[in-house]
Amino acid sequence: MRDETKVQGQERDFGEVLRHELNNPLTGILGNAELLLVEVRRQNLELPAQCMTRLETIAELAVRMRETVRRLSEEWHEQVLPLEGDSPKLEVRS
């Protein structure tokens, strides 16, 4: 029983580490893409349409990935935590 609890704790820790490791670079990607878009719009800069489209795509895909990580994290917690007898406590940082 003790080994089973240890494995479940490691699974929970792995899920937390994975979520953290994915969210950190996503936050950087999304933040920088959004800052560039704001700067271009505020200063009325003339970027080629293709560049604007690419920046918008980067931001949209980063948001999509962030939502996927959030959803997977929730599913991970639903599967791992009930096995430990804990009530699910989810803290999702974006």
MOPAC internal coordinates of N, CA, C and O (Angstrom, degrees):
PM7 1SCF
backbone

  N    0.0000 0     0.00 0     0.00 0    0    0    0
  C    1.4473 1     0.00 0     0.00 0    1    0    0
  C    1.5355 1   110.62 1     0.00 0    2    1    0
  O    1.2310 1   120.29 1   140.80 1    3    2    1
  N    1.3116 1   117.05 1   -39.20 1    3    2    1
  C    1.4605 1   120.89 1  -179.48 1    5    3    2
  C    1.5214 1   111.25 1   -64.89 1    6    5    3
  O    1.2310 1   120.24 1   138.94 1    7    6    5
  N    1.3473 1   117.14 1   -41.06 1    7    6    5
  C    1.4645 1   120.62 1   177.64 1    9    7    6
  C    1.5200 1   110.72 1   -63.61 1   10    9    7
  O    1.2310 1   120.52 1   142.49 1   11   10    9
  N    1.3217 1   116.61 1   -37.51 1   11   10    9
  C    1.4613 1   121.34 1   179.30 1   13   11   10
  C    1.5297 1   110.29 1   -64.42 1   14   13   11
  O    1.2310 1   120.41 1   137.96 1   15   14   13
  N    1.3198 1   116.82 1   -42.04 1   15   14   13
  C    1.4655 1   121.42 1   178.46 1   17   15   14
  C    1.5198 1   110.12 1   -65.11 1   18   17   15
  O    1.2310 1   120.25 1   139.98 1   19   18   17
  N    1.3265 1   117.14 1   -40.02 1   19   18   17
  C    1.4562 1   121.26 1   179.22 1   21   19   18
  C    1.5274 1   110.58 1   -63.14 1   22   21   19
  O    1.2310 1   120.27 1   135.73 1   23   22   21
  N    1.3294 1   117.10 1   -44.27 1   23   22   21
  C    1.4630 1   121.73 1   178.94 1   25   23   22
  C    1.5251 1   110.10 1   -62.76 1   26   25   23
  O    1.2310 1   120.07 1   137.31 1   27   26   25
  N    1.3218 1   117.48 1   -42.69 1   27   26   25
  C    1.4557 1   120.80 1   179.88 1   29   27   26
  C    1.5268 1   110.82 1   -64.49 1   30   29   27
  O    1.2310 1   120.44 1   141.98 1   31   30   29
  N    1.3283 1   116.77 1   -38.02 1   31   30   29
  C    1.4604 1   120.61 1   176.52 1   33   31   30
  C    1.5186 1   111.42 1   -64.69 1   34   33   31
  O    1.2310 1   120.65 1   140.45 1   35   34   33
  N    1.3199 1   116.36 1   -39.55 1   35   34   33
  C    1.4534 1   120.88 1   177.98 1   37   35   34
  C    1.5231 1   110.54 1   -66.65 1   38   37   35
  O    1.2310 1   120.34 1   142.72 1   39   38   37
  N    1.3417 1   116.96 1   -37.28 1   39   38   37
  C    1.4601 1   120.37 1   177.68 1   41   39   38
  C    1.5212 1   110.35 1   -64.11 1   42   41   39
  O    1.2310 1   120.60 1   137.41 1   43   42   41
  N    1.3378 1   116.46 1   -42.59 1   43   42   41
  C    1.4638 1   120.32 1   178.72 1   45   43   42
  C    1.5225 1   109.54 1   -63.81 1   46   45   43
  O    1.2310 1   120.66 1   134.77 1   47   46   45
  N    1.3343 1   116.35 1   -45.23 1   47   46   45
  C    1.4564 1   120.36 1   179.61 1   49   47   46
  C    1.5208 1   110.93 1   -61.28 1   50   49   47
  O    1.2310 1   120.29 1   138.97 1   51   50   49
  N    1.3234 1   117.05 1   -41.03 1   51   50   49
  C    1.4640 1   121.23 1   178.88 1   53   51   50
  C    1.5265 1   109.86 1   -60.52 1   54   53   51
  O    1.2310 1   120.40 1   136.05 1   55   54   53
  N    1.3308 1   116.85 1   -43.95 1   55   54   53
  C    1.4599 1   120.99 1   178.95 1   57   55   54
  C    1.5184 1   111.65 1   -60.93 1   58   57   55
  O    1.2310 1   120.49 1   138.39 1   59   58   57
  N    1.3299 1   116.67 1   -41.61 1   59   58   57
  C    1.4578 1   120.92 1   179.18 1   61   59   58
  C    1.5238 1   111.27 1   -66.87 1   62   61   59
  O    1.2310 1   120.54 1   136.67 1   63   62   61
  N    1.3211 1   116.58 1   -43.33 1   63   62   61
  C    1.4656 1   120.68 1   179.50 1   65   63   62
  C    1.5192 1   109.96 1   -63.91 1   66   65   63
  O    1.2310 1   120.40 1   135.44 1   67   66   65
  N    1.3178 1   116.83 1   -44.56 1   67   66   65
  C    1.4585 1   120.94 1  -179.65 1   69   67   66
  C    1.5278 1   110.47 1   -61.19 1   70   69   67
  O    1.2310 1   120.09 1   133.29 1   71   70   69
  N    1.3315 1   117.43 1   -46.71 1   71   70   69
  C    1.4612 1   121.75 1   178.81 1   73   71   70
  C    1.5250 1   110.26 1   -58.80 1   74   73   71
  O    1.2310 1   120.97 1   133.39 1   75   74   73
  N    1.3126 1   115.74 1   -46.61 1   75   74   73
  C    1.4646 1   121.18 1  -179.25 1   77   75   74
  C    1.5284 1   110.96 1   -62.55 1   78   77   75
  O    1.2310 1   120.59 1   133.38 1   79   78   77
  N    1.3134 1   116.47 1   -46.62 1   79   78   77
  C    1.4654 1   121.00 1  -176.79 1   81   79   78
  C    1.5277 1   112.07 1   -66.94 1   82   81   79
  O    1.2310 1   119.84 1   150.81 1   83   82   81
  N    1.3140 1   117.91 1   -29.19 1   83   82   81
  C    1.4642 1   120.42 1   176.89 1   85   83   82
  C    1.5280 1   111.28 1   -81.89 1   86   85   83
  O    1.2310 1   120.26 1   140.63 1   87   86   85
  N    1.3189 1   117.11 1   -39.37 1   87   86   85
  C    1.4596 1   120.09 1  -177.26 1   89   87   86
  C    1.5261 1   112.92 1   -68.90 1   90   89   87
  O    1.2310 1   119.47 1   145.62 1   91   90   89
  N    1.3129 1   118.62 1   -34.38 1   91   90   89
  C    1.4681 1   119.84 1  -178.45 1   93   91   90
  C    1.5263 1   112.64 1   -60.64 1   94   93   91
  O    1.2310 1   118.93 1   125.75 1   95   94   93
  N    1.3257 1   119.65 1   -54.25 1   95   94   93
  C    1.4679 1   117.63 1   178.79 1   97   95   94
  C    1.5309 1   112.45 1   -67.18 1   98   97   95
  O    1.2310 1   120.16 1   147.28 1   99   98   97
  N    1.3270 1   117.30 1   -32.72 1   99   98   97
  C    1.4654 1   119.46 1   177.55 1  101   99   98
  C    1.5204 1   111.26 1   -61.98 1  102  101   99
  O    1.2310 1   120.64 1   139.73 1  103  102  101
  N    1.3192 1   116.38 1   -40.27 1  103  102  101
  C    1.4597 1   120.33 1   178.33 1  105  103  102
  C    1.5255 1   110.25 1   -62.36 1  106  105  103
  O    1.2310 1   120.38 1   138.38 1  107  106  105
  N    1.3233 1   116.87 1   -41.62 1  107  106  105
  C    1.4599 1   120.79 1   177.81 1  109  107  106
  C    1.5135 1   112.79 1   -64.85 1  110  109  107
  O    1.2310 1   120.65 1   136.67 1  111  110  109
  N    1.3188 1   116.36 1   -43.33 1  111  110  109
  C    1.4671 1   121.05 1   179.54 1  113  111  110
  C    1.5264 1   110.03 1   -63.62 1  114  113  111
  O    1.2310 1   120.93 1   128.98 1  115  114  113
  N    1.3322 1   115.82 1   -51.02 1  115  114  113
  C    1.4603 1   120.35 1  -177.87 1  117  115  114
  C    1.5308 1   110.98 1   -63.77 1  118  117  115
  O    1.2310 1   120.38 1   134.31 1  119  118  117
  N    1.3144 1   116.88 1   -45.69 1  119  118  117
  C    1.4609 1   120.31 1  -179.33 1  121  119  118
  C    1.5136 1   112.30 1   -60.22 1  122  121  119
  O    1.2310 1   120.19 1   135.19 1  123  122  121
  N    1.3193 1   117.24 1   -44.81 1  123  122  121
  C    1.4662 1   119.90 1  -179.23 1  125  123  122
  C    1.5210 1   112.09 1   -68.78 1  126  125  123
  O    1.2310 1   120.07 1   140.55 1  127  126  125
  N    1.3200 1   117.47 1   -39.45 1  127  126  125
  C    1.4654 1   120.00 1   177.84 1  129  127  126
  C    1.5260 1   110.34 1   -63.60 1  130  129  127
  O    1.2310 1   120.57 1   136.76 1  131  130  129
  N    1.3376 1   116.51 1   -43.24 1  131  130  129
  C    1.4638 1   119.75 1   179.36 1  133  131  130
  C    1.5211 1   111.63 1   -66.43 1  134  133  131
  O    1.2310 1   119.99 1   140.37 1  135  134  133
  N    1.3269 1   117.62 1   -39.63 1  135  134  133
  C    1.4658 1   120.37 1   177.48 1  137  135  134
  C    1.5240 1   111.52 1   -62.54 1  138  137  135
  O    1.2310 1   120.37 1   138.37 1  139  138  137
  N    1.3195 1   116.89 1   -41.63 1  139  138  137
  C    1.4651 1   120.16 1   177.51 1  141  139  138
  C    1.5256 1   111.10 1   -63.12 1  142  141  139
  O    1.2310 1   120.55 1   136.87 1  143  142  141
  N    1.3202 1   116.56 1   -43.13 1  143  142  141
  C    1.4669 1   119.95 1   178.95 1  145  143  142
  C    1.5262 1   111.26 1   -62.82 1  146  145  143
  O    1.2310 1   120.18 1   137.23 1  147  146  145
  N    1.3262 1   117.27 1   -42.77 1  147  146  145
  C    1.4661 1   121.13 1   179.15 1  149  147  146
  C    1.5291 1   109.88 1   -63.35 1  150  149  147
  O    1.2310 1   120.78 1   135.10 1  151  150  149
  N    1.3211 1   116.11 1   -44.90 1  151  150  149
  C    1.4602 1   120.25 1  -178.79 1  153  151  150
  C    1.5244 1   111.35 1   -62.03 1  154  153  151
  O    1.2310 1   120.41 1   136.93 1  155  154  153
  N    1.3084 1   116.82 1   -43.07 1  155  154  153
  C    1.4623 1   121.26 1   179.46 1  157  155  154
  C    1.5244 1   110.08 1   -62.66 1  158  157  155
  O    1.2310 1   120.59 1   136.59 1  159  158  157
  N    1.3142 1   116.48 1   -43.41 1  159  158  157
  C    1.4768 1   120.17 1  -177.71 1  161  159  158
  C    1.5260 1   111.79 1   -71.58 1  162  161  159
  O    1.2310 1   119.79 1   138.62 1  163  162  161
  N    1.3103 1   118.00 1   -41.38 1  163  162  161
  C    1.4806 1   121.12 1  -178.95 1  165  163  162
  C    1.5225 1   111.77 1   -64.87 1  166  165  163
  O    1.2310 1   121.23 1   140.50 1  167  166  165
  N    1.3091 1   115.25 1   -39.50 1  167  166  165
  C    1.4672 1   119.53 1  -176.35 1  169  167  166
  C    1.5241 1   112.10 1   -92.42 1  170  169  167
  O    1.2310 1   120.71 1  -175.66 1  171  170  169
  N    1.3298 1   116.24 1     4.34 1  171  170  169
  C    1.4683 1   121.11 1  -178.63 1  173  171  170
  C    1.5255 1   111.61 1    50.06 1  174  173  171
  O    1.2310 1   121.15 1  -136.47 1  175  174  173
  N    1.3273 1   115.40 1    43.53 1  175  174  173
  C    1.4622 1   119.85 1   179.44 1  177  175  174
  C    1.5176 1   110.12 1   -73.41 1  178  177  175
  O    1.2310 1   121.39 1   -32.71 1  179  178  177
  N    1.2972 1   114.95 1   147.29 1  179  178  177
  C    1.4569 1   121.06 1   179.35 1  181  179  178
  C    1.5321 1   109.26 1   -98.73 1  182  181  179
  O    1.2310 1   121.24 1   -87.50 1  183  182  181
  N    1.3067 1   115.23 1    92.50 1  183  182  181
  C    1.4654 1   119.57 1   173.54 1  185  183  182
  C    1.5165 1   107.96 1   -96.72 1  186  185  183
  O    1.2310 1   120.58 1   -30.86 1  187  186  185
  N    1.3166 1   116.49 1   149.14 1  187  186  185
  C    1.4641 1   117.31 1   174.37 1  189  187  186
  C    1.5310 1   109.68 1   -57.17 1  190  189  187
  O    1.2310 1   120.86 1   -34.77 1  191  190  189
  N    1.3140 1   115.96 1   145.23 1  191  190  189
  C    1.4642 1   121.44 1  -177.98 1  193  191  190
  C    1.5238 1   111.30 1   -54.34 1  194  193  191
  O    1.2310 1   120.55 1   142.66 1  195  194  193
  N    1.3123 1   116.56 1   -37.34 1  195  194  193
  C    1.4629 1   120.81 1  -179.72 1  197  195  194
  C    1.5292 1   111.06 1   -63.00 1  198  197  195
  O    1.2310 1   119.91 1   143.29 1  199  198  197
  N    1.3306 1   117.78 1   -36.71 1  199  198  197
  C    1.4673 1   121.28 1   178.50 1  201  199  198
  C    1.5282 1   110.75 1   -67.62 1  202  201  199
  O    1.2310 1   120.42 1   136.65 1  203  202  201
  N    1.3246 1   116.81 1   -43.35 1  203  202  201
  C    1.4604 1   120.32 1   178.01 1  205  203  202
  C    1.5244 1   110.47 1   -62.09 1  206  205  203
  O    1.2310 1   120.83 1   136.74 1  207  206  205
  N    1.3165 1   116.02 1   -43.26 1  207  206  205
  C    1.4713 1   120.31 1   179.08 1  209  207  206
  C    1.5159 1   110.64 1   -61.11 1  210  209  207
  O    1.2310 1   120.79 1   138.31 1  211  210  209
  N    1.3229 1   116.10 1   -41.69 1  211  210  209
  C    1.4699 1   119.47 1   179.65 1  213  211  210
  C    1.5254 1   111.33 1   -65.81 1  214  213  211
  O    1.2310 1   119.74 1   137.91 1  215  214  213
  N    1.3233 1   118.10 1   -42.09 1  215  214  213
  C    1.4676 1   120.53 1   177.42 1  217  215  214
  C    1.5170 1   111.21 1   -61.94 1  218  217  215
  O    1.2310 1   120.63 1   135.84 1  219  218  217
  N    1.3189 1   116.40 1   -44.16 1  219  218  217
  C    1.4642 1   120.49 1   178.66 1  221  219  218
  C    1.5250 1   111.07 1   -63.37 1  222  221  219
  O    1.2310 1   120.49 1   141.20 1  223  222  221
  N    1.3220 1   116.68 1   -38.80 1  223  222  221
  C    1.4662 1   121.26 1   178.76 1  225  223  222
  C    1.5243 1   110.69 1   -65.00 1  226  225  223
  O    1.2310 1   120.41 1   137.47 1  227  226  225
  N    1.3332 1   116.82 1   -42.53 1  227  226  225
  C    1.4666 1   120.65 1   178.38 1  229  227  226
  C    1.5281 1   109.63 1   -59.16 1  230  229  227
  O    1.2310 1   120.33 1   133.49 1  231  230  229
  N    1.3279 1   116.97 1   -46.51 1  231  230  229
  C    1.4684 1   120.80 1  -179.40 1  233  231  230
  C    1.5263 1   110.55 1   -63.68 1  234  233  231
  O    1.2310 1   120.01 1   134.97 1  235  234  233
  N    1.3279 1   117.58 1   -45.03 1  235  234  233
  C    1.4664 1   121.08 1  -179.27 1  237  235  234
  C    1.5288 1   111.55 1   -62.80 1  238  237  235
  O    1.2310 1   120.33 1   137.44 1  239  238  237
  N    1.3222 1   116.98 1   -42.56 1  239  238  237
  C    1.4667 1   120.06 1  -179.47 1  241  239  238
  C    1.5230 1   111.48 1   -69.19 1  242  241  239
  O    1.2310 1   120.04 1   144.75 1  243  242  241
  N    1.3269 1   117.52 1   -35.25 1  243  242  241
  C    1.4659 1   120.29 1   177.04 1  245  243  242
  C    1.5315 1   110.32 1   -64.99 1  246  245  243
  O    1.2310 1   120.25 1   139.39 1  247  246  245
  N    1.3313 1   117.13 1   -40.61 1  247  246  245
  C    1.4646 1   120.44 1   176.77 1  249  247  246
  C    1.5272 1   109.63 1   -63.39 1  250  249  247
  O    1.2310 1   120.89 1   136.65 1  251  250  249
  N    1.3039 1   115.90 1   -43.35 1  251  250  249
  C    1.4733 1   120.52 1   178.87 1  253  251  250
  C    1.5293 1   111.49 1   -60.39 1  254  253  251
  O    1.2310 1   120.65 1   136.19 1  255  254  253
  N    1.3291 1   116.36 1   -43.81 1  255  254  253
  C    1.4681 1   119.81 1   178.35 1  257  255  254
  C    1.5150 1   111.55 1   -65.89 1  258  257  255
  O    1.2310 1   120.36 1   140.18 1  259  258  257
  N    1.3353 1   116.92 1   -39.82 1  259  258  257
  C    1.4624 1   120.66 1   178.76 1  261  259  258
  C    1.5246 1   110.17 1   -60.73 1  262  261  259
  O    1.2310 1   120.20 1   137.99 1  263  262  261
  N    1.3223 1   117.23 1   -42.01 1  263  262  261
  C    1.4621 1   121.52 1   178.47 1  265  263  262
  C    1.5279 1   111.14 1   -66.91 1  266  265  263
  O    1.2310 1   120.41 1   143.26 1  267  266  265
  N    1.3161 1   116.81 1   -36.74 1  267  266  265
  C    1.4637 1   120.61 1   177.06 1  269  267  266
  C    1.5184 1   110.55 1   -65.08 1  270  269  267
  O    1.2310 1   120.24 1   136.20 1  271  270  269
  N    1.3179 1   117.14 1   -43.80 1  271  270  269
  C    1.4680 1   121.54 1   177.89 1  273  271  270
  C    1.5269 1   109.76 1   -61.93 1  274  273  271
  O    1.2310 1   120.19 1   137.25 1  275  274  273
  N    1.3295 1   117.25 1   -42.75 1  275  274  273
  C    1.4673 1   121.17 1   178.54 1  277  275  274
  C    1.5305 1   110.81 1   -60.99 1  278  277  275
  O    1.2310 1   120.90 1   133.15 1  279  278  277
  N    1.3216 1   115.89 1   -46.85 1  279  278  277
  C    1.4641 1   120.23 1  -178.94 1  281  279  278
  C    1.5297 1   111.19 1   -64.31 1  282  281  279
  O    1.2310 1   120.51 1   135.85 1  283  282  281
  N    1.3184 1   116.62 1   -44.15 1  283  282  281
  C    1.4653 1   119.93 1   179.05 1  285  283  282
  C    1.5264 1   111.32 1   -65.21 1  286  285  283
  O    1.2310 1   120.54 1   143.39 1  287  286  285
  N    1.3173 1   116.58 1   -36.61 1  287  286  285
  C    1.4593 1   120.60 1   177.85 1  289  287  286
  C    1.5252 1   110.23 1   -63.43 1  290  289  287
  O    1.2310 1   120.61 1   137.31 1  291  290  289
  N    1.3167 1   116.44 1   -42.69 1  291  290  289
  C    1.4645 1   120.15 1   177.75 1  293  291  290
  C    1.5269 1   110.96 1   -62.45 1  294  293  291
  O    1.2310 1   120.67 1   135.70 1  295  294  293
  N    1.3206 1   116.33 1   -44.30 1  295  294  293
  C    1.4638 1   120.22 1   178.95 1  297  295  294
  C    1.5248 1   110.94 1   -63.72 1  298  297  295
  O    1.2310 1   120.71 1   140.24 1  299  298  297
  N    1.3316 1   116.24 1   -39.76 1  299  298  297
  C    1.4675 1   121.28 1   178.87 1  301  299  298
  C    1.5238 1   109.76 1   -60.35 1  302  301  299
  O    1.2310 1   120.78 1   133.38 1  303  302  301
  N    1.3270 1   116.12 1   -46.62 1  303  302  301
  C    1.4627 1   120.54 1   179.83 1  305  303  302
  C    1.5280 1   111.72 1   -63.75 1  306  305  303
  O    1.2310 1   120.52 1   140.69 1  307  306  305
  N    1.3112 1   116.62 1   -39.31 1  307  306  305
  C    1.4689 1   120.17 1   179.59 1  309  307  306
  C    1.5267 1   111.13 1   -63.23 1  310  309  307
  O    1.2310 1   120.26 1   147.72 1  311  310  309
  N    1.3189 1   117.10 1   -32.28 1  311  310  309
  C    1.4603 1   120.90 1  -178.59 1  313  311  310
  C    1.5203 1   112.36 1   -84.88 1  314  313  311
  O    1.2310 1   119.78 1   139.69 1  315  314  313
  N    1.3346 1   118.03 1   -40.31 1  315  314  313
  C    1.4620 1   121.67 1  -172.96 1  317  315  314
  C    1.5220 1   112.41 1   -85.35 1  318  317  315
  O    1.2310 1   119.76 1   131.99 1  319  318  317
  N    1.3185 1   118.07 1   -48.01 1  319  318  317
  C    1.4571 1   120.07 1  -174.01 1  321  319  318
  C    1.5225 1   113.84 1   -63.91 1  322  321  319
  O    1.2310 1   118.60 1   136.35 1  323  322  321
  N    1.3383 1   120.28 1   -43.65 1  323  322  321
  C    1.4659 1   117.97 1   178.59 1  325  323  322
  C    1.5327 1   112.85 1   -60.34 1  326  325  323
  O    1.2310 1   120.18 1   152.56 1  327  326  325
  N    1.3208 1   117.26 1   -27.44 1  327  326  325
  C    1.4618 1   120.56 1   177.22 1  329  327  326
  C    1.5152 1   111.00 1   -65.66 1  330  329  327
  O    1.2310 1   120.40 1   152.01 1  331  330  329
  N    1.3332 1   116.83 1   -27.99 1  331  330  329
  C    1.4540 1   121.01 1  -179.08 1  333  331  330
  C    1.5213 1   112.07 1   -86.53 1  334  333  331
  O    1.2310 1   120.43 1   172.14 1  335  334  333
  N    1.3165 1   116.78 1    -7.86 1  335  334  333
  C    1.4497 1   120.13 1  -178.12 1  337  335  334
  C    1.5160 1   112.77 1    84.25 1  338  337  335
  O    1.2310 1   119.90 1  -173.97 1  339  338  337
  N    1.3336 1   117.79 1     6.03 1  339  338  337
  C    1.4541 1   122.00 1   177.29 1  341  339  338
  C    1.5129 1   109.36 1   -86.50 1  342  341  339
  O    1.2310 1   120.80 1   -24.86 1  343  342  341
  N    1.3041 1   116.07 1   155.14 1  343  342  341
  C    1.4557 1   118.90 1   169.52 1  345  343  342
  C    1.5147 1   106.99 1   -82.64 1  346  345  343
  O    1.2310 1   119.86 1   -42.61 1  347  346  345
  N    1.3150 1   117.87 1   137.39 1  347  346  345
  C    1.4656 1   119.92 1  -176.58 1  349  347  346
  C    1.5204 1   111.48 1   -61.20 1  350  349  347
  O    1.2310 1   121.51 1   -53.30 1  351  350  349
  N    1.3250 1   114.72 1   126.70 1  351  350  349
  C    1.4576 1   121.80 1   175.18 1  353  351  350
  C    1.5049 1   106.30 1  -125.69 1  354  353  351
  O    1.2310 1   121.03 1   -70.01 1  355  354  353
  N    1.3117 1   115.64 1   109.99 1  355  354  353
  C    1.4518 1   119.82 1  -173.54 1  357  355  354
  C    1.5126 1   110.07 1  -111.77 1  358  357  355
  O    1.2310 1   121.09 1   -52.30 1  359  358  357
  N    1.3160 1   115.52 1   127.70 1  359  358  357
  C    1.4506 1   120.84 1   173.61 1  361  359  358
  C    1.5186 1   106.73 1  -122.19 1  362  361  359
  O    1.2310 1   121.15 1   -71.69 1  363  362  361
  N    1.3073 1   115.41 1   108.31 1  363  362  361
  C    1.4535 1   120.88 1  -178.98 1  365  363  362
  C    1.5190 1   107.91 1  -106.07 1  366  365  363
  O    1.2310 1   121.32 1   -54.90 1  367  366  365
  N    1.2865 1   115.08 1   125.10 1  367  366  365
  C    1.4626 1   119.81 1   178.32 1  369  367  366
  C    1.5064 1   107.20 1  -106.77 1  370  369  367
  O    1.2310 1   121.33 1   -41.44 1  371  370  369
  N    1.3126 1   115.05 1   138.56 1  371  370  369
  C    1.4611 1   118.05 1   178.32 1  373  371  370
  C    1.4824 1   111.63 1  -113.19 1  374  373  371
  O    1.2310 1   120.10 1   180.00 1  375  374  373

